[in-house]
C-alpha cells in the first residue's frame, strides 16, 4: 500500500472520528439542556380569587413505576388482540406504551426487585415478559395564589403521589401474602377518601390555563380507579386489584410528564 493511500485512509478515519465525536457532543448537550430546562423552567399556575396573592413553588418527588408487561407490539391494535389472554391469566390487561411500542401490563409495583421476580416467574411459564420502568418525574410548579389555596394545590399533588405509591406497595404486599384481602380493601378505601377530600379542596377555585383542569381530572381518574377495587370475597380479586393499580399508576406517570413538559 502506497503512502498516499495510507494518508487518504487516515484522513477518512479522522473525518469519521470527528463526525462521531460531534454527534456525541450534540446528544450530550441536548440531554443536558433538557435536564437544565426541567430544573430551571418551572411551569406556573395562577389562581384567581381574593386575598393576598403570593408565589409559592410546590415540589413533588419523582416516582418510578415498574410495570410487568407481557409481549411487545407495534400498535395498540396488536396489543388489544392479546389483552384477553393476559386478563384470563390474572393480569391487569392494561395496554401501555414502551420505548419500542406497546405491551400488555400484567401488574405494576414500586419495587424493581419484586417486579423482576414476577417477570421471571412469567418467563418460566413461557410468557414473553419484561419490566418497563415508567418514570413520573419530579413535579415543580410555581403557584401564585392565597396561602390557603396554594396549600390546597400542594395537598392535591402530594396526595396523588402518595396514593399511587401506596397502591404500588400494596400490590407487592398482597402478592407476598403480607396483607389480607380485607386489609388491602381497607387501605384502598382510605386512599379513595383522601382523593375525594383533595377534590373538595379545589372546589370553587379557578385559574388561567389548563393546570387546574388537568389536576382535577387526574384526581377524578384516581378516585374512579380506586372505586373499582373489588370486595375481599371477589373470586377475581387479584386481577381487579392489579388493574386498579396499573390504571392509577400509569395515568399518574402521564400526568406528571405532562406537567413537566408543558
PyMOL commands that set and color helices and strands:
alter all, ss='L'
color gray80, all
select helices_A, chain A and resi 3-40+76-88+112-124+147-176+181-202+211-227+237-261
alter helices_A, ss='H'
color red, helices_A
select strands_A, chain A and resi 43-48+54-60+63-73+94-97+102-109+129-136+139-145+206-207
alter strands_A, ss='S'
color yellow, strands_A
deselect
rebuild
show_as cartoon
